[in-house]
Amino acid sequence: MDKSSEFITEEIILKAINSKGVIKDFKVENLCGEGENYAADIKNVIVDFTDEASKAERKVHMIFKYPNKTSFMYGNVKLLNGYQKEVIFYGILAADIHNWQKECFGEVKYLMPIPNCFYANEETELMVIENLKVKEYKMLPRQSGRSFKECALVMKTLAVFHALLHSYSKSFESEHAFFEKYPCYKTVPFEQWEVFFGNPTMVDNRQSMFKTIIGSLKKNYPEDEELLNDFHSHIQSTPYAKNSRYFYLDGDGVNIISSLRYLGL
């Protein structure tokens, strides 16, 4: 793995570790396989570090995430402030919400349910966050689904996330004041969304993805071929914003087939 990346340097690693010491070595692992992430590069950086004060040696794991400038999506994500929003949220906004709680309650009552951010740079749109897999967090298989209890826990966590952001935004004198402090979160003009979704590359990729999905479903559900042909014609003739929800399929297409039969599309 090339260590000469403009984003992954010893200087930035030391800033992220936030402790004086010596980097003996570091290893970079690619966390994105082909087709897994089309807008950013995500690397796991494993650092062998010697602390200056204690002389203790430790292994530090951190995630570097930064824009993939060679991606066909790069210009579109930039257009919608996608990179900026993420970097500002992890690097600034989340900490501001915690500090606001200290001012209101004298303590942080509710932690934002996100990984810790060690470093964020608005200019380069790089952020360095903790690797949760080291803490034995795992990505659960999407195909198998979750129990009601697990889904309720997810919704409760998301509710805390949204409630904190909503309450903090309401602490400003006006909506204008909030956006003045965090300008990247201003509503993106509709014209920019039209440019984004109307991009010829996006159109070609959507058509290709839908064709693959429909082909797979026909193979698994040959008795519903006519229904699927009608569905394919339907999504080809509707705006992407309306048909994007059809990407949320389970592993074998049971949900989408059931929905189509129910709706009679």
MOHU-V290481 format. One record per backbone hydrogen bond with DSSP energy under -0.5 kcal/mol. CO is the residue of the C=O (numbers start at 0). NH is the residue of the N-H. If there is no record, write none. Layout:
co=CO nh=NH
co=CO nh=NH
This chain:
co=6 nh=8
co=8 nh=12
co=9 nh=13
co=10 nh=14
co=11 nh=15
co=12 nh=16
co=13 nh=17
co=13 nh=18
co=19 nh=51
co=21 nh=23
co=21 nh=49
co=24 nh=47
co=26 nh=45
co=28 nh=43
co=30 nh=32
co=32 nh=35
co=32 nh=36
co=37 nh=72
co=38 nh=67
co=40 nh=65
co=41 nh=30
co=42 nh=44
co=42 nh=63
co=43 nh=28
co=43 nh=45
co=44 nh=46
co=44 nh=61
co=45 nh=26
co=46 nh=48
co=46 nh=59
co=47 nh=23
co=47 nh=24
co=48 nh=50
co=48 nh=57
co=49 nh=21
co=50 nh=54
co=55 nh=50
co=57 nh=48
co=57 nh=59
co=59 nh=46
co=60 nh=130
co=61 nh=44
co=61 nh=63
co=62 nh=64
co=62 nh=128
co=63 nh=42
co=64 nh=126
co=65 nh=40
co=66 nh=68
co=67 nh=70
co=70 nh=73
co=72 nh=76
co=73 nh=77
co=74 nh=78
co=75 nh=79
co=76 nh=81
co=77 nh=80
co=80 nh=84
co=81 nh=85
co=82 nh=86
co=83 nh=87
co=84 nh=88
co=85 nh=89
co=86 nh=90
co=87 nh=91
co=87 nh=92
co=88 nh=93
co=91 nh=95
co=92 nh=96
co=93 nh=97
co=94 nh=98
co=95 nh=99
co=96 nh=100
co=97 nh=101
co=98 nh=102
co=99 nh=103
co=100 nh=104
co=100 nh=105
co=100 nh=106
co=101 nh=105
co=106 nh=108
co=111 nh=113
co=115 nh=117
co=115 nh=129
co=118 nh=127
co=120 nh=124
co=120 nh=125
co=125 nh=120
co=126 nh=64
co=127 nh=117
co=127 nh=118
co=128 nh=62
co=129 nh=131
co=130 nh=133
co=131 nh=134
co=131 nh=136
co=132 nh=135
co=137 nh=139
co=140 nh=144
co=141 nh=144
co=146 nh=150
co=147 nh=151
co=148 nh=152
co=149 nh=153
co=150 nh=154
co=151 nh=155
co=152 nh=156
co=153 nh=157
co=154 nh=158
co=155 nh=159
co=156 nh=160
co=157 nh=161
co=158 nh=162
co=159 nh=163
co=160 nh=164
co=161 nh=165
co=162 nh=166
co=163 nh=167
co=164 nh=168
co=165 nh=169
co=166 nh=170
co=167 nh=170
co=168 nh=171
co=173 nh=177
co=174 nh=178
co=175 nh=179
co=176 nh=180
co=177 nh=181
co=181 nh=184
co=182 nh=185
co=188 nh=191
co=188 nh=192
co=189 nh=193
co=190 nh=194
co=191 nh=195
co=192 nh=196
co=193 nh=197
co=194 nh=198
co=195 nh=198
co=198 nh=202
co=199 nh=203
co=200 nh=204
co=201 nh=205
co=202 nh=206
co=203 nh=207
co=204 nh=208
co=205 nh=209
co=206 nh=210
co=207 nh=211
co=208 nh=212
co=209 nh=213
co=210 nh=214
co=211 nh=215
co=212 nh=216
co=213 nh=217
co=214 nh=218
co=215 nh=219
co=216 nh=220
co=220 nh=223
co=221 nh=224
co=223 nh=227
co=224 nh=228
co=225 nh=229
co=226 nh=230
co=227 nh=231
co=228 nh=232
co=229 nh=233
co=230 nh=234
co=231 nh=235
co=232 nh=236
co=233 nh=236
co=234 nh=237
co=238 nh=241
co=238 nh=242
co=239 nh=243
co=242 nh=245
co=243 nh=246
co=244 nh=247
co=246 nh=248
co=249 nh=252
co=252 nh=256
co=253 nh=257
co=254 nh=258
co=255 nh=259
co=256 nh=260
co=257 nh=261
co=258 nh=262
co=259 nh=263
co=259 nh=264
